Amino acid sequence: MMKPKWWLNLILLAVLAALAGVAFFEPGKEQPRTVYLTELDTGALTRIELRNQENLVFEKQNGQWRLAAPFPAPANDIRIRQLLNIAKIESRARYPLKPEDLPKFELDKPKAVLTLGQTRLVFGGLEPIDMLRYVQIGDTLHLVADDFSHHLSAQATDYVDKKLLPEDAQLKEIVLPGLAAKRDEKGQWRLEPPGDAAALAELANAWQSARAIEVKRHEQPATGDAIRLVLGPGQAVEFVLVQREPDLLLVRPDWKLEYLLAGESGKRLLGLQKPGSENDKEQDEEDSDSDSESPPEQIPEDVMDYDPGEDVDVDGE
């Protein structure tokens, strides 16, 4: 049988454990609520203004964000979401803000001003100890973790959608230097001069999915071959082919934007990709010559012991 002294020790241990649980969980005490910069429903917004070194205006039309100023263009949805997410950043601390204190926090000459609907967020300097960003909303000073400044300092072209054609574009006609193709009523492509239908379909797909690696403003008139893509009645997109090598450079005159497409992704837009290229033919000839030589000798032991981790020069990707 367990002695009474042991029973007493067990009871005391259980009481101590219960008290520790009460101290840790503090039942009945309301847990602190996370406070965000704003309580905005960002999904309901239809207008965004960003003032940095430029004055950017975004408007939501038919469910799609567009850059309205300083020039019109489709906006990159991912970049817009990143901008809107700033409204939901946690506010680490909040203090009343007086007008005479604005210079102290570099809010008199802000780094950027973001206006979401009717809510204005003013971004000042950094708090020197924890490097938190000062943000003014109304007469309140917020301190927030600064992992978003690159979105606020981005240029207008950084917010432009890098796709050359709309996401749901359905090509009806393609006119390139030396090539013209049109889709008939049955959805079949007709090529002038006649060519491979499968390769033509690949060309159309390449245009519909084409995405630039960089977009810039192009204020001067562009010179070069014309490219015309018809999406439907009265819906034509025109580019000027400014550069073919080493990367493809296209200018869209109506938007005054230039699109840079790297390497093979750009070359696929300029013509039909024939299944038997000159490189393939040369390689086939080399393989044929190799096959016509004398029968292969017995493989030496040092080759049999080849280490696959060694570097080897190979052609192709």
C-alpha positions as CSV (number, residue, x, y, z in Angstrom):
1,M,0.0,0.0,0.0
2,M,1.1,3.6,-0.7
3,K,1.9,5.5,2.4
4,P,-0.2,8.6,3.3
5,K,2.9,10.8,2.7
6,W,3.1,9.7,-0.9
7,W,-0.6,10.4,-1.4
8,L,-0.1,13.9,-0.1
9,N,2.8,14.6,-2.4
10,L,0.8,13.5,-5.4
11,I,-2.1,15.7,-4.4
12,L,0.3,18.7,-4.0
13,L,1.8,18.0,-7.4
14,A,-1.6,17.9,-9.1
15,V,-2.5,21.2,-7.4
16,L,0.7,22.8,-8.7
17,A,0.1,21.6,-12.2
18,A,-3.4,23.0,-12.2
19,L,-2.2,26.4,-10.9
20,A,0.5,26.4,-13.6
21,G,-2.1,25.8,-16.3
22,V,-4.3,28.6,-15.0
23,A,-1.3,31.0,-15.0
24,F,-0.3,30.0,-18.5
25,F,-3.7,30.0,-20.3
26,E,-5.4,32.7,-18.1
27,P,-9.0,31.5,-18.6
28,G,-11.5,34.3,-19.0
29,K,-8.8,36.8,-20.2
30,E,-9.5,38.1,-23.7
31,Q,-6.6,37.4,-26.1
32,P,-5.1,40.4,-27.9
33,R,-6.6,41.0,-31.3
34,T,-4.3,41.4,-34.3
35,V,-4.7,44.9,-35.7
36,Y,-4.1,45.6,-39.4
37,L,-3.3,48.8,-41.2
38,T,-6.9,48.9,-42.5
39,E,-10.1,46.9,-42.4
40,L,-10.7,47.5,-46.1
41,D,-12.4,44.9,-48.3
42,T,-9.8,45.1,-51.0
43,G,-11.9,42.9,-53.3
44,A,-14.5,45.7,-53.5
45,L,-12.0,48.4,-54.6
46,T,-12.2,49.8,-58.1
47,R,-9.6,52.5,-58.0
48,I,-6.0,52.6,-56.7
49,E,-3.6,55.6,-56.7
50,L,0.1,55.3,-56.1
51,R,2.2,58.4,-55.9
52,N,6.0,57.9,-55.8
53,Q,8.3,59.3,-58.5
54,E,5.3,59.0,-60.8
55,N,1.6,59.3,-60.4
56,L,0.0,55.9,-61.1
57,V,-3.7,55.3,-61.3
58,F,-5.3,51.8,-61.6
59,E,-8.9,51.2,-62.4
60,K,-10.9,48.0,-62.3
61,Q,-13.0,47.5,-65.4
62,N,-15.1,44.4,-66.1
63,G,-13.3,42.5,-63.3
64,Q,-9.8,43.4,-64.7
65,W,-7.3,45.9,-63.4
66,R,-5.9,48.4,-65.9
67,L,-3.3,51.1,-65.6
68,A,-5.1,54.3,-66.4
69,A,-2.2,56.8,-65.8
70,P,0.4,57.8,-66.7
71,F,-0.5,55.8,-69.8
72,P,-3.2,53.2,-70.5
73,A,-2.3,49.5,-70.5
74,P,-3.5,46.2,-68.9
75,A,-2.2,45.8,-65.4
76,N,-0.3,42.8,-64.0
77,D,-2.8,41.1,-61.6
78,I,-0.1,39.6,-59.4
79,R,1.6,43.0,-58.9
80,I,-1.8,44.6,-58.1
81,R,-2.6,41.9,-55.5
82,Q,0.8,42.6,-53.8
83,L,0.0,46.3,-53.7
84,L,-3.4,45.6,-52.2
85,N,-1.9,43.3,-49.6
86,I,-0.2,46.2,-48.0
87,A,-3.6,47.2,-46.6
88,K,-3.6,44.0,-44.6
89,I,-0.2,44.2,-43.0
90,E,-0.2,43.9,-39.2
91,S,0.2,47.2,-37.3
92,R,2.8,46.5,-34.6
93,A,2.1,49.8,-32.7
94,R,-0.1,52.8,-33.0
95,Y,0.2,56.3,-31.7
96,P,-1.8,59.6,-32.0
97,L,-0.2,61.8,-34.6
98,K,0.0,65.6,-34.5
99,P,0.6,67.7,-37.6
100,E,3.7,69.3,-36.1
101,D,5.2,65.8,-35.7
102,L,5.1,64.9,-39.4
103,P,8.8,65.9,-40.1
104,K,10.0,63.8,-37.2
105,F,8.8,60.7,-39.0
106,E,9.6,61.9,-42.6
107,L,5.9,62.1,-43.3
108,D,6.1,65.7,-44.5
109,K,8.0,64.4,-47.5
110,P,6.7,60.9,-47.8
111,K,8.4,58.0,-49.7
112,A,5.1,57.1,-51.2
113,V,1.3,57.7,-50.9
114,L,-1.1,54.9,-51.6
115,T,-4.8,55.7,-51.9
116,L,-7.2,52.8,-51.8
117,G,-10.7,54.0,-52.4
118,Q,-11.1,56.7,-49.8
119,T,-8.3,55.5,-47.5
120,R,-5.0,57.3,-47.8
121,L,-1.8,55.6,-46.6
122,V,1.3,57.8,-46.2
123,F,4.7,56.1,-45.9
124,G,7.5,57.8,-44.1
125,G,10.9,56.9,-42.8
126,L,12.1,53.9,-40.7
127,E,12.1,53.5,-36.9
128,P,15.8,53.3,-36.0
129,I,15.7,50.3,-33.5
130,D,13.5,47.6,-35.2
131,M,13.6,49.2,-38.6
132,L,9.8,49.4,-38.7
133,R,8.1,51.7,-41.3
134,Y,6.1,54.7,-40.2
135,V,2.7,54.8,-41.9
136,Q,0.2,57.6,-41.4
137,I,-3.5,56.9,-41.8
138,G,-5.6,59.9,-40.7
139,D,-4.4,61.1,-37.4
140,T,-2.8,57.8,-36.4
141,L,0.8,56.7,-36.7
142,H,1.3,53.0,-37.4
143,L,4.6,51.0,-37.2
144,V,4.7,48.1,-39.6
145,A,7.3,45.5,-40.8
146,D,8.9,46.9,-44.0
147,D,8.8,44.2,-46.6
148,F,6.8,46.0,-49.3
149,S,8.8,49.1,-50.2
150,H,9.8,47.8,-53.5
151,H,6.2,47.7,-54.6
152,L,5.7,51.3,-53.6
153,S,8.8,52.5,-55.5
154,A,8.1,50.5,-58.7
155,Q,7.6,52.3,-62.0
156,A,4.5,52.3,-64.0
157,T,6.0,49.9,-66.5
158,D,6.6,47.4,-63.7
159,Y,2.9,47.1,-63.3
160,V,2.1,46.5,-66.9
161,D,0.9,43.0,-67.9
162,K,3.8,41.3,-69.8
163,K,1.5,39.2,-71.9
164,L,1.4,40.4,-75.5
165,L,-2.2,39.5,-76.0
166,P,-5.2,39.3,-73.6
167,E,-5.5,36.1,-71.6
168,D,-8.7,35.0,-73.4
169,A,-7.5,36.1,-76.9
170,Q,-8.7,34.0,-79.8
171,L,-6.6,34.7,-82.9
172,K,-8.4,35.1,-86.2
173,E,-5.6,36.3,-88.4
174,I,-1.8,36.6,-88.3
175,V,0.2,38.8,-90.6
176,L,4.0,38.5,-90.2
177,P,6.8,39.5,-92.6
178,G,6.6,37.0,-95.4
179,L,3.6,35.1,-93.9
180,A,-0.1,35.6,-93.7
181,A,-2.7,33.2,-92.1
182,K,-6.4,33.4,-91.5
183,R,-8.8,31.1,-89.6
184,D,-11.9,30.1,-91.6
185,E,-15.4,29.6,-90.3
186,K,-14.6,26.0,-89.3
187,G,-11.7,27.1,-87.2
188,Q,-9.1,25.8,-89.6
189,W,-6.0,27.9,-90.4
190,R,-5.3,28.8,-94.0
191,L,-1.8,29.9,-94.8
192,E,-0.4,32.1,-97.6
193,P,1.9,30.8,-99.0
194,P,0.6,27.3,-98.2
195,G,2.4,25.5,-95.3
196,D,2.1,23.0,-92.6
197,A,-1.2,23.3,-90.7
198,A,0.3,21.8,-87.5
199,A,3.2,24.3,-87.5
200,L,0.7,27.1,-88.1
201,A,-1.4,26.1,-85.0
202,E,1.8,26.1,-83.0
203,L,2.6,29.6,-84.2
204,A,-0.9,30.8,-83.1
205,N,-0.4,29.2,-79.7
206,A,3.0,30.8,-79.3
207,W,1.4,34.2,-79.8
208,Q,-1.5,33.6,-77.5
209,S,0.9,32.6,-74.6
210,A,3.7,35.0,-75.4
211,R,5.1,36.9,-72.4
212,A,7.8,39.5,-72.4
213,I,10.7,39.4,-69.9
214,E,10.7,43.2,-69.8
215,V,8.4,46.1,-70.7
216,K,9.5,49.7,-71.3
217,R,8.2,52.9,-72.6
218,H,8.9,53.7,-76.2
219,E,8.1,57.3,-76.9
220,Q,9.8,57.7,-80.3
221,P,8.2,56.5,-83.6
222,A,9.3,52.9,-84.2
223,T,10.6,51.7,-87.5
224,G,10.6,48.1,-88.8
225,D,8.4,45.4,-90.2
226,A,4.8,45.4,-89.3
227,I,3.0,42.6,-87.5
228,R,-0.8,42.5,-87.3
229,L,-2.9,40.2,-85.2
230,V,-6.7,40.1,-85.6
231,L,-8.7,38.9,-82.6
232,G,-12.1,39.7,-84.0
233,P,-14.1,42.3,-85.9
234,G,-12.5,45.6,-85.2
235,Q,-10.1,44.1,-82.8
236,A,-6.6,44.2,-84.2
237,V,-3.3,44.4,-82.3
238,E,-0.3,45.8,-84.2
239,F,3.4,45.6,-83.4
240,V,6.5,46.9,-85.1
241,L,9.4,44.4,-85.3
242,V,12.4,46.5,-84.2
243,Q,14.9,43.8,-83.5
244,R,15.3,40.1,-84.1
245,E,18.7,39.3,-82.6
246,P,19.9,38.5,-80.0
247,D,16.4,38.9,-78.4
248,L,13.2,39.9,-80.1
249,L,12.1,43.5,-79.5
250,L,8.5,44.5,-80.4
251,V,6.9,47.9,-80.1
252,R,3.2,48.5,-79.7
253,P,2.7,52.0,-81.1
254,D,-0.8,52.7,-79.7
255,W,0.4,52.1,-76.2
256,K,4.0,53.4,-76.8
257,L,5.4,50.3,-75.1
258,E,8.2,48.0,-76.1
259,Y,8.3,44.3,-75.3
260,L,11.5,42.3,-75.0
261,L,11.3,38.5,-75.5
262,A,14.3,36.4,-75.0
263,G,15.9,33.8,-77.2
264,E,13.8,31.0,-78.6
265,S,10.6,32.3,-77.1
266,G,10.9,35.3,-79.4
267,K,12.0,33.4,-82.5
268,R,8.9,31.2,-82.3
269,L,6.7,34.2,-83.0
270,L,8.3,35.0,-86.4
271,G,7.5,32.0,-88.5
272,L,6.6,28.3,-88.7
273,Q,8.8,26.0,-86.7
274,K,9.7,23.2,-89.2
275,P,10.2,19.8,-87.7
276,G,13.4,19.2,-89.7
277,S,15.7,22.1,-89.1
278,E,19.2,22.4,-90.7
279,N,20.8,21.5,-87.4
280,D,18.7,18.3,-87.2
281,K,19.7,17.4,-90.7
282,E,23.4,17.9,-90.0
283,Q,23.1,15.8,-86.9
284,D,21.4,13.0,-88.8
285,E,24.1,13.1,-91.4
286,E,26.8,12.8,-88.7
287,D,24.9,9.9,-87.1
288,S,24.6,8.2,-90.6
289,D,28.4,8.6,-91.2
290,S,29.1,7.1,-87.8
291,D,26.9,4.1,-88.4
292,S,28.6,3.4,-91.8
293,E,32.0,3.1,-90.2
294,S,33.6,-0.1,-89.0
295,P,31.9,-2.1,-86.2
296,P,32.4,-0.8,-82.7
297,E,35.4,-2.1,-80.8
298,Q,35.0,-3.7,-77.4
299,I,34.4,-1.1,-74.7
300,P,37.6,-0.6,-72.6
301,E,37.4,-1.2,-68.9
302,D,38.3,2.4,-68.0
303,V,35.2,3.5,-70.0
304,M,33.0,0.9,-68.3
305,D,34.1,2.4,-65.0
306,Y,33.0,5.9,-66.0
307,D,31.7,8.0,-63.2
308,P,28.4,9.7,-64.1
309,G,29.1,12.5,-61.8
310,E,31.9,13.8,-64.1
311,D,31.3,16.8,-66.3
312,V,30.5,15.9,-69.9
313,D,30.0,18.3,-72.9
314,V,26.7,17.6,-74.6
315,D,24.8,19.4,-77.4
316,G,21.4,20.7,-76.9
317,E,19.5,21.3,-73.6
